[in-house]
Amino acid sequence: MIGFISRRIAQTIVVTLLLTFLTFLLFHSLPGGPARAILGRRASSAQLAAFTKANGLDKSVFVQFGDYLSRLLHGDLGFSYKQNQSVSAILGEQIPKSLVLVSVSTVLALVIGLSTGLFQAIRRNSIADHALTGTAFILYAMPDFFLGLILIDIFAIRLHLFPTEGPQGSWTEAFTQPKGMVLPIATLTLTSIAIFSRYMRSSALDVFGQDYIRVVRAKGASGGRVLWSHTLRNAGIPIVTLLGLSLPGLFSGALITEEVFNYPGIGLETFVAAFNRDYPVELAITVIVGVTTLVGNLVADLAYGLLDPRVRLR
């Protein structure tokens, strides 16, 4: 088990270094160079030269990359000249808001999706199974922004049940103003339920056909015990990996959802930074989302190894 964990951690570290190196190259591949891209076209030659010297852009690429890694390890994500403050301070205010949105949506999608998929596996080929399958396909194919606009039109404009935008203050307002979070969370949850329910249905049907399930039933085990003690644990193993791989999709969905509902999280900050050509913020978000995805995959691999001992031998 120690060897399995060590290999997965080593792989994550290597990929993280590659990710930071690619981000570093992107920063140095900006049109006109980093100094011109950040200061703008109107910057004079003297200003460009001063910026280049102050930020060490006149050093060798390897020295610059070493400095870049050192700053990242110390929590320095750069400085936004557009907003005149550090990127760490900017994202420090936005990340907790997105974490609330993504985490609550993910938990709801998991609970509802796994329950729905298990129900469909039990009621295979029934009317309810076909109806839920059709609904899942519709939600899976529907873009996040389109679903969000539909929810706004129905529940905010027509029925006046919820506001059209999310809470605008600190992340704690997600709990003090829960009505503002209903539609953004519902958008992310509904688009994620389809994925989890389909995988759970397929996995549960595969488990139902295994010999050990037939043996357990032959021994007289109740339906509930077969379902919860044997089927759910084994059918849920692929979902662990799926959850880790779904993190990039959840963050990209949060980007669109936050823009639709004007929710000031990291997703909306990404859109605003791209519009304003705030490159330090864009690159910092790229690193954060990439590292978060890698950590999520690492946790999924370790959890998969704990649930299925056969994986540890690979």
Summary of the structure (lengths in Angstrom):
residues: 314
radius of gyration: 23.7
end to end distance: 10.6
largest distance: 84.4
contacts: 993
relative contact order: 0.13
helix: 78%
strand: 1%
